[in-house]
Structure formats: C-alpha cells, structure tokens
Amino acid sequence: MQNLEDWLAENEPHVLEELNSGASEEALTRLAVIAGGVLPADFLGFYRLHDGQRTDVGGVINGEELLSIERIIDELAVW
C-alpha cells in the first residue's frame, strides 16, 4: 500500500487528501459476512488504511466515488 500512497503523494496529492482513515475490523468482518465470502487480502489491506473517500468531494477514481465499507454494504442491499 505504501507504493500507492507514495505515487498518489507525488502525482495526485489531492486524491490522497480525500481518502478517509481506515475501516474497523468489525466493519470488514460485517462486509465479508454480507458478501458471503472471504475478502481479498489486497482489498482488506487497502480498506484497513482508507475506508473510501469523503463524500463531499468528486470521485477519486476516474471521477467515481471510492465507496466506504458502509456504502458498499448499502449498495449490496440495493442489488
């Protein structure tokens, strides 16, 4: 994850500033249960550092919102 943060700091510092702090283990476990499986290690590693982005800014990934665990769970309920 440090490589990603280093790259963002150098190339897209505004994106790094828009990321939330990490998700709780409880939230990650809840998502895994709702999703019905084991979450990928890279996903867990990233979300332990950054639980999505602030919602008061534009999307950080090609203009799309990087969802928090809570928002992922909300979206899963819709689908």
C-alpha positions in Angstrom: 0.0 0.0 0.0 2.9 2.4 0.6 3.7 2.3 -3.1 0.2 3.5 -3.9 0.4 6.3 -1.3 3.8 7.4 -2.5 2.6 7.5 -6.1 -0.5 9.5 -5.0 1.5 11.9 -2.9 3.8 12.6 -5.9 1.2 12.6 -8.7 -2.2 13.2 -7.3 -1.8 14.7 -3.8 -5.4 15.9 -3.8 -6.6 12.3 -4.1 -4.6 11.2 -1.1 -6.0 14.1 1.0 -9.6 13.0 0.1 -9.3 9.4 1.5 -10.8 8.5 4.8 -9.0 6.8 7.6 -9.1 3.0 7.8 -12.2 0.8 8.3 -12.6 -1.1 11.5 -12.1 -4.8 11.7 -15.8 -5.1 12.7 -16.9 -3.3 9.5 -14.7 -5.5 7.4 -16.0 -8.7 9.0 -19.6 -7.5 8.6 -18.9 -6.9 4.9 -17.4 -10.3 4.5 -20.5 -11.9 6.1 -22.9 -9.9 4.0 -20.9 -10.6 0.8 -20.8 -14.3 1.7 -17.1 -15.0 1.5 -13.6 -14.1 2.2 -12.5 -10.7 1.0 -9.2 -10.4 -1.0 -6.1 -9.6 1.0 -5.4 -6.5 -1.1 -8.9 -5.2 -0.6 -8.6 -5.7 3.2 -5.1 -4.1 3.3 -6.4 -1.0 1.4 -9.5 -0.6 3.5 -7.6 -1.0 6.7 -5.8 2.1 5.6 -8.5 4.0 3.8 -12.3 3.5 4.2 -13.3 5.1 1.0 -13.3 8.8 0.5 -15.0 11.9 1.8 -18.4 12.2 0.1 -18.2 16.0 -0.2 -15.7 15.8 -3.0 -15.6 14.5 -6.5 -14.7 10.9 -7.2 -11.1 9.9 -6.8 -11.1 7.1 -9.3 -11.9 8.3 -12.8 -14.4 10.7 -11.2 -16.2 7.9 -9.4 -16.7 7.7 -5.7 -14.4 5.3 -3.8 -17.1 3.8 -1.6 -16.7 3.3 2.2 -17.5 -0.1 3.7 -20.8 1.3 4.8 -21.6 2.5 1.3 -20.6 -0.9 -0.2 -23.0 -2.6 2.2 -25.7 -0.2 1.3 -25.1 -0.9 -2.4 -25.1 -4.6 -1.9 -28.5 -4.3 -0.2 -29.9 -2.5 -3.3 -28.6 -5.1 -5.7 
